Amino acid sequence: MEIVQASFLHPLADTEDARITGKQLMMLKPLTFSRVAVALAALFLLGSLLTMGIKTPPVFAAPAEAIQGASQGKPTEPSPIPAADLINAPDLVKILQSPKGERPLLIYVGFRFPYSQAHLPGSEYYGPAADEAVVQQLRKRVEGLARSRFIVIYCGCCPWRRCPNVKPAYEALHNLGFTKLKVLYIPDNLGTDWVDRGYPVEKGA
């Protein structure tokens, strides 16, 4: 059977070079179809990705390092006071009730009203240490004391993480070189963490 090759003439050309035979078209078609197939496959893949969504792996922050002593009632959250210089309520109660050992100098650095309602027995009131004038009074109070004197600072006006008073009081006395300086850790407030637990208190100014 004889194959008749059809010839096509480009409308803008009269030369023999412009003639494309049927055999040449048959050679071009597979190439064209391959390109179309590849393009369709790429579009399908892109559509699938857009539909499913490209999920990025979640990023997790490194857990905060737990403060030493958390199991003994000290904060697990970031604290303005080093863990080694904190004392919890049960331990302080034992010290206050013990007939032996050195009794600490208790310094209250919060507001007047809570102090008048209840405070640790024998505490000295100086006012909120967020006030620089109060900090100056603290410095004068302890300037003649031995730097080995046992001192406990406390407030309890509000939750520990928001207390504005213990940090400036602690820093002032710590910078003076006191080596047995402690801050009473009160997670919520003095009423909840001391008075309601039945620990010893005094009332009045």
C-alpha positions in Angstrom: 0.0 0.0 0.0 1.5 3.3 -1.0 1.5 6.1 1.5 0.7 9.4 0.0 2.6 12.2 1.7 0.5 15.4 1.9 2.4 18.6 1.7 1.4 22.0 3.3 2.6 25.3 2.2 3.1 28.1 4.8 0.8 31.0 3.7 3.6 33.5 4.0 6.3 31.5 2.2 6.7 30.3 -1.4 10.0 28.5 -1.0 10.6 24.8 -0.8 12.0 25.3 2.8 8.5 26.3 3.9 6.9 23.0 2.9 6.2 20.6 5.8 5.4 17.1 4.7 3.0 14.8 6.5 5.8 12.6 7.7 7.4 15.6 9.4 4.1 16.4 11.1 4.0 12.8 12.4 7.4 13.3 13.9 6.4 16.6 15.6 3.1 15.4 17.1 4.7 13.0 19.7 6.9 15.7 20.9 4.0 18.2 21.3 1.9 15.6 23.1 4.7 14.8 25.5 5.1 18.5 26.4 1.3 18.8 27.0 1.3 15.7 29.1 4.2 17.0 31.3 2.5 20.3 31.7 -0.8 18.7 32.7 1.0 16.5 35.2 2.7 19.5 36.7 -0.6 21.4 37.0 -2.2 18.4 38.7 0.6 18.1 41.2 0.4 21.9 42.0 -3.3 21.7 42.5 -2.9 18.7 44.9 -0.4 20.6 47.0 -2.6 23.7 47.1 -5.6 21.6 48.1 -3.8 19.6 50.8 -1.8 22.5 52.0 1.9 22.4 52.6 2.4 21.8 56.3 5.5 23.1 57.9 6.9 21.3 60.9 5.9 22.9 64.2 8.5 24.9 66.1 8.7 24.3 69.8 10.4 26.6 72.2 12.9 25.1 74.5 11.4 24.5 78.0 12.4 26.9 80.6 15.0 25.6 83.0 13.4 24.7 86.3 14.6 26.7 89.3 16.4 24.6 91.9 14.3 24.0 95.0 10.9 24.0 93.1 10.0 20.7 94.8 10.5 22.5 98.2 7.9 25.1 97.5 10.0 27.5 95.5 9.0 29.0 92.1 9.2 27.0 88.9 8.6 30.2 86.9 11.4 32.8 86.3 12.2 34.5 89.6 13.7 37.9 90.3 15.4 36.4 93.3 18.0 33.5 93.0 16.6 30.2 94.2 19.4 29.8 96.7 18.3 33.0 98.5 14.6 32.0 98.8 13.0 30.4 101.8 9.6 28.8 101.9 6.9 29.3 104.5 7.2 25.8 106.2 10.9 26.1 106.6 10.7 29.6 108.1 8.0 28.6 110.5 10.3 25.8 111.8 13.0 28.4 112.3 10.7 30.8 114.1 9.3 28.1 116.4 12.6 26.5 117.2 14.2 27.4 120.6 17.6 26.9 119.1 19.4 28.6 116.4 19.6 32.2 115.3 16.3 34.1 115.0 16.2 36.1 111.7 15.6 39.8 111.5 12.2 40.0 109.7 11.7 43.0 107.4 8.4 43.7 105.8 8.7 45.6 102.5 5.0 45.9 101.5 2.2 48.2 102.1 0.8 49.5 105.4 -2.7 48.1 105.3 -1.8 44.4 104.8 0.8 44.7 107.5 -1.7 46.1 109.9 -4.0 43.2 109.1 -1.4 40.5 109.8 2.3 40.1 109.7 5.0 37.7 110.9 5.7 38.1 114.6 8.5 40.6 115.3 8.6 42.0 111.8 9.8 45.5 111.2 7.8 47.7 108.8 9.5 50.0 106.3 6.9 50.4 103.6 7.0 49.3 99.9 10.5 48.9 98.7 9.5 49.9 95.2 10.0 53.4 96.7 13.6 54.4 96.6 13.2 56.4 99.9 12.2 53.1 101.6 15.3 51.4 100.2 17.4 54.2 101.7 15.8 53.5 105.1 16.6 49.8 104.8 20.2 50.6 104.1 20.4 52.8 107.2 18.7 50.1 109.3 21.3 47.5 108.5 24.4 49.5 108.1 25.7 48.7 111.6 24.9 44.9 111.4 27.4 42.2 110.8 27.2 41.0 107.2 26.6 37.5 108.6 23.3 38.5 110.2 20.4 36.3 109.3 17.8 38.5 107.5 14.5 37.6 105.9 12.7 40.0 103.7 9.0 39.5 102.7 6.0 41.2 101.2 3.0 39.2 100.1 1.0 42.1 98.8 0.3 40.3 95.5 1.3 37.2 93.5 5.0 36.6 93.4 5.5 37.2 89.7 4.0 40.7 90.1 5.5 41.9 93.4 7.3 45.2 92.9 8.9 45.3 96.3 11.0 42.2 97.1 13.5 42.7 94.3 14.7 46.2 95.1 14.9 45.4 98.8 16.8 42.2 98.1 19.3 43.9 95.7 19.9 46.7 98.2 20.9 44.4 101.0 22.6 41.9 98.8 24.9 44.6 97.4 25.8 45.6 100.9 27.4 42.1 101.3 24.9 40.2 103.6 25.6 36.5 103.2 22.6 35.1 105.1 19.9 37.2 103.3 16.7 35.4 102.4 13.5 36.3 100.8 10.3 34.6 101.8 8.6 33.0 98.8 4.9 33.8 98.8 3.2 32.5 95.6 -0.1 34.3 95.9 -0.3 36.6 98.9 0.4 36.6 102.6 -3.2 35.8 103.5 -3.4 32.7 101.4 0.1 31.4 101.9 0.7 32.2 105.5 -2.4 33.4 107.5 -4.8 30.8 106.1 -2.4 28.0 106.8 -2.4 28.8 110.5 1.1 30.1 110.7 1.9 32.6 113.6 1.0 36.2 113.0 0.7 39.5 114.8 -1.8 42.3 114.0 -1.7 46.0 114.3 0.7 48.7 113.1 
